[in-house]
Amino acid sequence: MDRNNNSRDRDPVTERFSSPKWLKAEADPKDYMYEPLHFIRSHCKADTISDCKTQIWDVVFEPGQKDVVATCGGRYLCVFSVSTGDLLMKYTHKEMDHELYSLSWTVLDCGNLLASGSASGEVRLYHPAREVSFHHWTKKKGVAVNAVKFHSSQPSWLFTATNDSVVSLWDIGDPSPPHYSKCKEVQLLKLAADMGDVYSMAWVGEEQWVMVGTQQGLVGWKIREDKIKEVQFPKHKPGMVEFNLPGVSTSNPYVDSVCSLGGSLVAVKCVGYGKICVFRAQFKDLTNQTKYYKVEVLAEFGWLKTDNFYMNIGGSSQLGLMGCGDDQGSTWVYKLPAWLAEEDSPESLPQKILPIGRLHWPDLGSKPKNSEDTMLDKIAFSPCGQYLLAVTNTNIVAIWKKEN
């Protein structure tokens, strides 16, 4: 990892951060050194291992496991052990042109389950422990499901965000092997945003907000479990709130990444601004009639200035870490300051904070090896913080391990 804190004036990428208003991360880069461990190409047929065109879109760690992760891209879903690099499970969709976009885990009585969303509009459920896909449905054929996310306190509830600017909430029932006969999708909510293309979605469980990044900005709905249970679909319709980010244009701001960091913290990235904004999803003076709300951004983290889309943030307030890949093959790693988890904030907000450093794409001995060939679509940290994963547009799952 390079050390931007010590060499920012010599780095052309971070030269714009030379102003003293940009603060060094509250961390020693030596304590956050990651080394390449496994770089895996598996989202393809066994005999087409040279396939570098399949784009891997999502990476999510399995709940309760320190080193098991699921990834998806093309028509493939893979489950790996990050410590060994072993492929534990691989699912291949029967349709050759199928493209999986998003994944989410949940924990039910039968074990850990996965959901996926795809370009075709299909939502599919899996039980990886039994290596089976047991249920699927399509609400609107050809309308891509760009994001899926399970509810944290109602583990059978699944949010889906589709490219027609609609967020839906489903109850998948009580799947149990071997026949999964009690699994049936029941729609609980339909939330129409009418904000253009939908890029990403986050569930902020601590505050009960579902937040969506769209072409026209950041929007959200307060989801009240009691109301959903009391008022039968489709009568209950929570009001949508448009969240305005300071310094970001209200004309098509293209919010391409929204990430729930835990502890009520949310990270958001807008295309072309070269920064990641972090705020608390605690909105004072917000009423049922509020339609527009100006967010108080607590911190802005410096990132690459680019007009490319679909490079998604990953992070954890518990680990105090956040990361985001770029379109030059680098992973930007950030230390979340301790005060973000506290009620008291610095007087001057937002704080402008530099990354701890960047992990540059290593020379793998074969093309593509140049950083400009590789876009990192999503970053994830293992729950223990020992591993950092990046998935790419060149069909590679990159696993980095923290040095002891």
N, C-alpha and C positions, 0 to 999 in steps of 0.2 A: 504494500500500500504506500502510495506517495503521501507526503505529509504537507498538506496545503497550509497548515497553520504556520509552518516554518519557511515555506518556499513560495508563497502565493505571488510574490512580485516577479518570480522567474517563470511562472506557468502561464502561457498565453490563454488557456481556457479559463483560468481563475483571475486573470489580470484585472477584470472589472470589479473584483472584490478588494482592491488595494486600499480603498477608503477606510479610515479608522472607525467608521460607524459599523463595519463588519467585525463582529467579535469572534475571537478564537473559541473553539469548542472547549467545554470544561472537562477535558480528558487528555491524557497523554497518548499520542498515536501508537507508542510502543505497546500499550495495553490492548490494542485492537488491531493486531496484525493477523491477517488471514492468508493462508497459503492454498493454492489449488490442490484439491484432493481427487475428485473424479469429474471428468467431463464426458458426458454420456450422450450418445445419439441412438435413440430407440423408438422414436415416434415415426416408424416406417416399417416396411416389410423387412424380414431378416436378410433377404438377398439384395436390399437396396440401402445398405448402411452408409453409402456415400450421399444419400439424399440430404441436401443442405437447404432445401426450399420450404420444407414444412415448418410453419410458424407455431411455436409452443406459446400458448396464451396465458396459462394459469399454473400456479404452484401453491399448494396448501398442505400444512402439516396435519397429521392425524391426531385427534385429541387423545391425551393420555399416553402418547408415545413420544419419546424424545428424538427419534431419528427416522420416523416413517413419514413419507411425503407422497402426495399424489400430484401428477402433472397431466396436462391435456394439450393436444395439438393435432391438427388433421383429424383423422377418424380414430385416433388412438388415445386411450387413457392408460397411464402407467403409474404403478406404485413401487417406490424404491425404499431400500434401506440406505440412508445417506452415509452412514459410517462405513459400510462395506461396498456401496455402489451396486449391490445386487438388485436385479429387477424381480420384485416379489409377485407382481401381477401385471398382466397386460390385457386390456380389452380392445377389440377391433370392431368398429361398427361395420355392418354388412354393406352399407352404401359407400361406394368408392369415393364419392365427392363430399362425404359428410365432414363437417368441421366443427370440432368441439371448442367452445370459447371459454367456459367458466366452470368452476368447481366449488363445492362447499361440503363440509363434513357435519354430521350430527351424531349424537349418541342416544340411542333408543334401547329398550329392554333387550332387543335381539343383538345389540352390539353397535359398532361404528358403521354408519352408512354414508355414502357419497351421493351427491346430486350433481348433474351436469346440465349446462345449457349449450345450445348449438346454433349454428347459422341457419339451419332449416326450420327452427322454431320448436324443435323437440326438447323436452325435459326428460331426463332419464335418471333412474335410481339404481344404485349398486350396493351389494354387500360384499366388500372385498375379502373378508375372512372366509367366505364360501366361494369366492371367485365367480360371482353371478351378477348379471343385470336382471332385475326382477320386475321392473315396471317402467313404463314410459307413456307420455302423452304429448300432444301438440295442440295448443290452443288456437294458433293461427299459422297455417302452413306458409313458410317462406319469410316469416317475420322473425328475425334473429333474436334469440335469447342471449343478450350480451352479458348478463350477470345473474348469478343465483346466490342466495345467502340464507342459511337457516337462522331462525329466531333463537336467541340464547336461552330464554326461560321456558319457551314452548317448543321443545325440540322436534316436534312433528310439523311445525309451521315453516313453510319455505317461501321466501320472497323470490320473485323473478322480475327482471327488468328487460323489456323487449324494445326493439329498435323503432317501434311505432310510438315511443314515448309513453309507455304504460308500465306501471309497477303493479304486480299482482301478488296476493298472498294466498297460499294454498295450505291445506292440511292433508298430509299424506297418509293419515290413519295410523294403524298399528301393524307395520309389516313384521311378520315372523316366519322364519323358515320352517319347513322346506317349501311351502306353497305360496307364502306371502299373500294369502287370500284376503286378509284384512286391510290390505293396502289399496286405497282408492283416493285419487286426488279430489278434494272438495275446495272450491274457491271460496275464500273468506272476504277478500277485498279486491277492488279494482280501482287503481289510482291513476288518473290520466294527467300527465304533465303538460303535454302540448308544448314541448320545449326543444323540438328538433331531435337529432340523434342522441341516443343514450350511450354513454361510454363506460360508466362504472357505477357501482352501488356499494354502500356500507351500511351495516346495521350497528347502531350505537346503543348497545343493550342497556348500559347504565342509565341512559336518559330516555330510552324508548323512542328513538328517532330512526327512521330509515332515510338515508340521504343519497341523492343520485347526482352524478356529474353528467351534464348534457351539453349540447352545442350552445345553448343559450344561457347556461349558467348552472349554479348549484341550487337544487331544490330539496325539500324534505317534508315529511309528514310525521306528526306525533302519533304513535301507534299505541292505543290503550287496549290492553288485553280484555279488560272487563267489558268495554263497549263492543268489541268484536264478538264476545261470547253472548252478550245480551241482545244485540241488534242483528237480525238475520241478514245475510247478504241478499241483495245489493243495497240495502237501505242505509247502512252506516257508511258515511263518506267523510273521512278526515279532511280538513282543509290543507291545501298545499301552501307552503311558505317558500318564497324566493329569497335566497340568502345572498346579499351583496358583499363582496370582498373589497376592502379598501384598496384603492389604487389599481383595480381591475376594471376594464371597460364593461359596461352593461350591454354592449352590442356584440353578441356572439362571442363570449369570453372562452368558449371551448374548455370546460372543466373535464379533463380527460382522465383524472385519477382522484378517487376519494377513498381514504383508508381510515378505519377505526383503529386507533392505537391502544385503546383500553383506558380506563380511568376517565371517561367522558371526553378524551382528547380525539380530535379529528384532524387528519392531514389532507390537504387539497392542493392540486397542481393545475394551473391553467396553461394552455399551450402558448408558447412564445414569451413568457414572462421571466423565465430563468430563476424561479424560486418555488419553494414549497411552503405553504401557509399552514400554521397549526393554531387551532382554537379549541375552546371548550364548548361542547354542545349543551351549554347551560345558558338559556336565553332569557334575560331579565325583561320584564314588561311585555312579554309575548302573550297575546290573548288568542282566543278562538277566531277572532276577526282579523288577526294580523296576516297580511299577505306578502309584505316585504319587510326584511329585517337586515340591518347592517351588522355584520359579524365583527366582534372585537378580536382581531388577530393578535395572538400572544407572541408569536415568533415567526420570522421568515428565514428559511434556510436556503442558502445560495445553491443553485443548481445550474446545469448547462442551459444556455439560451438557444432553443431550437424550435422550429415550427413543426417538427414531427410529433405524431400522436402515439398513444397506447404504450407508454412506458409507466408502469404502475408502481406505486409506493408500497413498501412493506415496513412493518415496524411493531414495536411493543413498548408500552410505557413501563411495563414490569421489568423488562431488560434495560430500559432507558436507551434504546437504539432505534434508529430509523434508516432506511436505505432506499435508493432509487437508481435504477440503471439508466443509461443514456443511449444515444444512437451512434456512439463511437466506441462501444464495447467496454465502457467503464462503469463501475458501481460506486456511487457516492454514498458514503457511510457517515451518519450523523449521531452525535450524542445528544439525547434529550436532556436539557438542564433540569436539575432536581426541582426547581421552583415551579415547573409546569404541573407537577403533581400536587402542588400546595395551593391553598386559598390565596396567599399573598403573592402578588406579582410585582416585578420591578415597576417603578413609576413611569419610565419611558417605554411605551409599547408602540409597535412591535419591536422586539429585540431582533437584530439581524445577526445570524449565526452562520459561521463557516462549517463545512464538513470536517470531520476528523481527518479524512483523506479519501483517496479513491483507489479502488482495486482495478488495475488495468488488465485488459484481456491478454492472457498469456499466449505465447507462440505454441500452438498445438502440433506443429510440424506438418500441417496440411492446410489447404485452403478451406474456409476463409480464416486466415490468421491475422489479418490486419484489422485494427480496431474499427476502421470505417466500414468494414463489411458486416459488423455485428450490432444488432439492436437488442437491448435487454428489455423484454416485455413485462417482466414482473420480478420482484425481489421478495424473499421470505427468510426470516430468521427462525432457526429451530427454537423450541421452548426453552432449552437449556442455554441458548446463546452460543453454543460451540460451533454451529454450522450456519453458513449463509448460502442461500441458493439463488441462482438467477436462471431464468429460462429465456431463450433467444428466438429470433426470427430465422436462425440457421439450423434449427432442429438439434439444439444442444441444451442439456440440463447441466449447468455448471455448479459444482459443489465445492465450496471453500470451507476450510477448517481453521478455527482460531488457534493461533500458536499458544502453547502453554506458557 
